[in-house]
Amino acid sequence: MINKKVANVTEAMEGVKDEMTLMLGGFGLCGIPENAINYLVKMNVKGLTCISNNAGVDDFGLGLLLHKRQIKKMISSYVGENDEFERQMLSGELDVELVPQGTLVERCRAAQSGFPAFFTPAGYGTEVAEGKEVREFNGKMYVLEEAFKADFSFVKAWKGDAAGNLIFKGTARNFNPAMCGAAKITVAEVEELVPVGSLDPNQIHIPGIFVQRIFEGKYYEKRIEQRTVISK
Amino acid sequence: MLDKIGIAKRIAKEVKDGYYVNLGIGIPTLVANYVRDDIEVEFQSENGVLGMGPFPFEGEEDADLINAGKQTITTLPGASFFDSSMSFSMIRGQHVHLTILGAMEVSEEGDIANWKIPGKMVKGMGGAMDLVASAENIIVAMMHTNKAGESKLLKKCSLPLTGVGCVKKIVTNLAVLEVTPDGFKLLERAPGISVEDIKKATEGTLIIEGDIPEMVL
């Protein structure tokens, strides 16, 4: 067993510097690496390029980094829940690349899998395809999209072990698996770090080979963005 | 004239037995409530769930279980979870049979705009561009006109496009229309709405053949 366990978030975040490109898992506030984000705020690293489906809300998730102007550029598919984001983008303070959601995850997965680029139909005929190579296959038009290049990938899983194996829960899986191994260093935080050997190898979602550092996170808030319920 | 629930009820009739369906945010989400209960349908949400159920009872909501609109949900027996990459494999690979989504504008050529108003609203396209570029069957749920009373069914879209030549059918508060090579073909009128009302509210080419029946909800 190759040990990936680090003592805490401080050790896990070693090497993160200004001007780096970071991938961050999560969909909305579901499955976001809360410990890593909070530590980035504390580190006060600046000029970051963040690849993340969403940009958090005003006072949680990546919204905390935006608030402190730590982010130079966001690469996302949907940023509608964050007023500060929209303000910084429309005023030109923040550089934004909006990417179709399926393309966004595939650009991560391509980096993980060693593909430099791929063709997708998403965005053909729209401003997303401007300046990109397009090609026809079987009578349909496709756009060439390139793999991301990132320094760190921060993901969050439900359970993990010191070998770096990960299991996700519910829809908190989302972008996290495709970001594992898609950056130079992948840091996984888990709700529960279990003894090696206690996870069933049949049930592992991400094998430890894609993870360089793993630690058990603390104080998960797991905030719900749109609590929607029916009465009994 | 239909309200949002009426639009959802009419679209629900387009959902057939054995369909995997992706519902967009807004009116499309309501469609799930009105699908016939004697057919088998599974709802896919692009954040990574197939077999979505109703919203949870109060106190039973789970932060790790949401739909693409970030609302708390439940799952039904036979449901599955997966990552975003596999989710878009289902969509791009045309394994999802029907996509229902909202729009700001639709053109008579089937172009759709629903993600951006330059200089004003820039929320992002989310999964909409992947969905419209791939789905074989796309139904748009929207109001026939915008808040200023202007038609949303146009010769050409004025807003940045989400996809080209992809919309097949549109259900509005006034009508059901099909996108054909010659323009918007009027299929049904909403209760209490005349063909004349629909003509007035449609900027794009409207094709009217024979008597246009009133919708049955």
HADDOCK unambig.tbl for C-alpha pairs under 7 A between the chains (distance, minus, plus):
assign (segid A and resid 27 and name CA) (segid B and resid 47 and name CA) 6.81 0.50 0.50
assign (segid A and resid 28 and name CA) (segid B and resid 70 and name CA) 6.46 0.50 0.50
assign (segid A and resid 30 and name CA) (segid B and resid 63 and name CA) 6.62 0.50 0.50
assign (segid A and resid 30 and name CA) (segid B and resid 64 and name CA) 5.97 0.50 0.50
assign (segid A and resid 31 and name CA) (segid B and resid 64 and name CA) 6.98 0.50 0.50
assign (segid A and resid 77 and name CA) (segid B and resid 124 and name CA) 5.45 0.50 0.50
assign (segid A and resid 77 and name CA) (segid B and resid 125 and name CA) 5.90 0.50 0.50
assign (segid A and resid 77 and name CA) (segid B and resid 126 and name CA) 4.59 0.50 0.50
assign (segid A and resid 78 and name CA) (segid B and resid 123 and name CA) 5.60 0.50 0.50
assign (segid A and resid 78 and name CA) (segid B and resid 124 and name CA) 4.30 0.50 0.50
assign (segid A and resid 78 and name CA) (segid B and resid 125 and name CA) 6.03 0.50 0.50
assign (segid A and resid 78 and name CA) (segid B and resid 126 and name CA) 4.79 0.50 0.50
assign (segid A and resid 79 and name CA) (segid B and resid 123 and name CA) 5.01 0.50 0.50
assign (segid A and resid 79 and name CA) (segid B and resid 124 and name CA) 6.03 0.50 0.50
assign (segid A and resid 80 and name CA) (segid B and resid 123 and name CA) 4.24 0.50 0.50
assign (segid A and resid 80 and name CA) (segid B and resid 124 and name CA) 7.00 0.50 0.50
assign (segid A and resid 86 and name CA) (segid B and resid 122 and name CA) 6.93 0.50 0.50
assign (segid A and resid 90 and name CA) (segid B and resid 119 and name CA) 6.55 0.50 0.50
assign (segid A and resid 98 and name CA) (segid B and resid 124 and name CA) 6.06 0.50 0.50
assign (segid A and resid 100 and name CA) (segid B and resid 125 and name CA) 6.01 0.50 0.50
assign (segid A and resid 100 and name CA) (segid B and resid 126 and name CA) 5.76 0.50 0.50
assign (segid A and resid 100 and name CA) (segid B and resid 127 and name CA) 5.73 0.50 0.50
assign (segid A and resid 100 and name CA) (segid B and resid 129 and name CA) 5.82 0.50 0.50
assign (segid A and resid 100 and name CA) (segid B and resid 130 and name CA) 6.37 0.50 0.50
assign (segid A and resid 101 and name CA) (segid B and resid 126 and name CA) 5.16 0.50 0.50
assign (segid A and resid 101 and name CA) (segid B and resid 127 and name CA) 4.64 0.50 0.50
assign (segid A and resid 102 and name CA) (segid B and resid 85 and name CA) 6.80 0.50 0.50
assign (segid A and resid 102 and name CA) (segid B and resid 88 and name CA) 5.33 0.50 0.50
assign (segid A and resid 102 and name CA) (segid B and resid 127 and name CA) 6.31 0.50 0.50
assign (segid A and resid 102 and name CA) (segid B and resid 130 and name CA) 5.96 0.50 0.50
assign (segid A and resid 105 and name CA) (segid B and resid 84 and name CA) 6.42 0.50 0.50
assign (segid A and resid 105 and name CA) (segid B and resid 85 and name CA) 5.75 0.50 0.50
assign (segid A and resid 106 and name CA) (segid B and resid 85 and name CA) 6.19 0.50 0.50
assign (segid A and resid 121 and name CA) (segid B and resid 133 and name CA) 5.59 0.50 0.50
assign (segid A and resid 121 and name CA) (segid B and resid 134 and name CA) 6.84 0.50 0.50
assign (segid A and resid 122 and name CA) (segid B and resid 129 and name CA) 5.20 0.50 0.50
assign (segid A and resid 122 and name CA) (segid B and resid 130 and name CA) 4.48 0.50 0.50
assign (segid A and resid 122 and name CA) (segid B and resid 133 and name CA) 5.15 0.50 0.50
assign (segid A and resid 123 and name CA) (segid B and resid 129 and name CA) 5.59 0.50 0.50
assign (segid A and resid 123 and name CA) (segid B and resid 162 and name CA) 6.78 0.50 0.50
assign (segid A and resid 123 and name CA) (segid B and resid 163 and name CA) 6.38 0.50 0.50
assign (segid A and resid 124 and name CA) (segid B and resid 163 and name CA) 6.84 0.50 0.50
assign (segid A and resid 125 and name CA) (segid B and resid 163 and name CA) 6.56 0.50 0.50
assign (segid A and resid 125 and name CA) (segid B and resid 164 and name CA) 6.10 0.50 0.50
assign (segid A and resid 126 and name CA) (segid B and resid 160 and name CA) 6.97 0.50 0.50
assign (segid A and resid 126 and name CA) (segid B and resid 161 and name CA) 5.34 0.50 0.50
assign (segid A and resid 126 and name CA) (segid B and resid 162 and name CA) 6.26 0.50 0.50
assign (segid A and resid 126 and name CA) (segid B and resid 163 and name CA) 6.47 0.50 0.50
assign (segid A and resid 169 and name CA) (segid B and resid 64 and name CA) 6.66 0.50 0.50
assign (segid A and resid 170 and name CA) (segid B and resid 64 and name CA) 5.47 0.50 0.50
assign (segid A and resid 170 and name CA) (segid B and resid 65 and name CA) 5.50 0.50 0.50
assign (segid A and resid 170 and name CA) (segid B and resid 81 and name CA) 6.01 0.50 0.50
assign (segid A and resid 171 and name CA) (segid B and resid 47 and name CA) 6.52 0.50 0.50
assign (segid A and resid 171 and name CA) (segid B and resid 48 and name CA) 5.56 0.50 0.50
assign (segid A and resid 171 and name CA) (segid B and resid 49 and name CA) 6.58 0.50 0.50
assign (segid A and resid 171 and name CA) (segid B and resid 64 and name CA) 5.65 0.50 0.50
assign (segid A and resid 171 and name CA) (segid B and resid 65 and name CA) 5.23 0.50 0.50
assign (segid A and resid 171 and name CA) (segid B and resid 66 and name CA) 6.36 0.50 0.50
assign (segid A and resid 171 and name CA) (segid B and resid 81 and name CA) 6.42 0.50 0.50
assign (segid A and resid 172 and name CA) (segid B and resid 64 and name CA) 5.15 0.50 0.50
assign (segid A and resid 173 and name CA) (segid B and resid 82 and name CA) 6.85 0.50 0.50
assign (segid A and resid 173 and name CA) (segid B and resid 83 and name CA) 5.52 0.50 0.50
assign (segid A and resid 174 and name CA) (segid B and resid 47 and name CA) 5.66 0.50 0.50
assign (segid A and resid 174 and name CA) (segid B and resid 48 and name CA) 5.87 0.50 0.50
assign (segid A and resid 174 and name CA) (segid B and resid 83 and name CA) 4.43 0.50 0.50
assign (segid A and resid 174 and name CA) (segid B and resid 84 and name CA) 4.77 0.50 0.50
assign (segid A and resid 175 and name CA) (segid B and resid 83 and name CA) 6.25 0.50 0.50
assign (segid A and resid 175 and name CA) (segid B and resid 84 and name CA) 5.46 0.50 0.50
assign (segid A and resid 177 and name CA) (segid B and resid 83 and name CA) 6.60 0.50 0.50
assign (segid A and resid 178 and name CA) (segid B and resid 85 and name CA) 6.88 0.50 0.50
assign (segid A and resid 222 and name CA) (segid B and resid 63 and name CA) 6.04 0.50 0.50
assign (segid A and resid 223 and name CA) (segid B and resid 63 and name CA) 6.67 0.50 0.50
assign (segid A and resid 224 and name CA) (segid B and resid 63 and name CA) 5.46 0.50 0.50
assign (segid A and resid 225 and name CA) (segid B and resid 70 and name CA) 6.03 0.50 0.50
assign (segid A and resid 226 and name CA) (segid B and resid 70 and name CA) 5.57 0.50 0.50
assign (segid A and resid 226 and name CA) (segid B and resid 71 and name CA) 4.57 0.50 0.50
assign (segid A and resid 226 and name CA) (segid B and resid 72 and name CA) 6.63 0.50 0.50
assign (segid A and resid 227 and name CA) (segid B and resid 71 and name CA) 5.78 0.50 0.50
assign (segid A and resid 227 and name CA) (segid B and resid 72 and name CA) 5.60 0.50 0.50
assign (segid A and resid 228 and name CA) (segid B and resid 55 and name CA) 6.26 0.50 0.50
assign (segid A and resid 228 and name CA) (segid B and resid 71 and name CA) 5.57 0.50 0.50
assign (segid A and resid 228 and name CA) (segid B and resid 72 and name CA) 5.37 0.50 0.50
assign (segid A and resid 229 and name CA) (segid B and resid 55 and name CA) 5.33 0.50 0.50
assign (segid A and resid 229 and name CA) (segid B and resid 56 and name CA) 5.08 0.50 0.50
assign (segid A and resid 229 and name CA) (segid B and resid 57 and name CA) 5.30 0.50 0.50
assign (segid A and resid 229 and name CA) (segid B and resid 58 and name CA) 5.21 0.50 0.50
assign (segid A and resid 230 and name CA) (segid B and resid 55 and name CA) 6.22 0.50 0.50
assign (segid A and resid 230 and name CA) (segid B and resid 56 and name CA) 6.11 0.50 0.50
assign (segid A and resid 230 and name CA) (segid B and resid 57 and name CA) 4.89 0.50 0.50
assign (segid A and resid 230 and name CA) (segid B and resid 58 and name CA) 6.02 0.50 0.50
assign (segid A and resid 231 and name CA) (segid B and resid 57 and name CA) 5.62 0.50 0.50
assign (segid A and resid 231 and name CA) (segid B and resid 58 and name CA) 5.79 0.50 0.50
assign (segid A and resid 232 and name CA) (segid B and resid 57 and name CA) 5.99 0.50 0.50
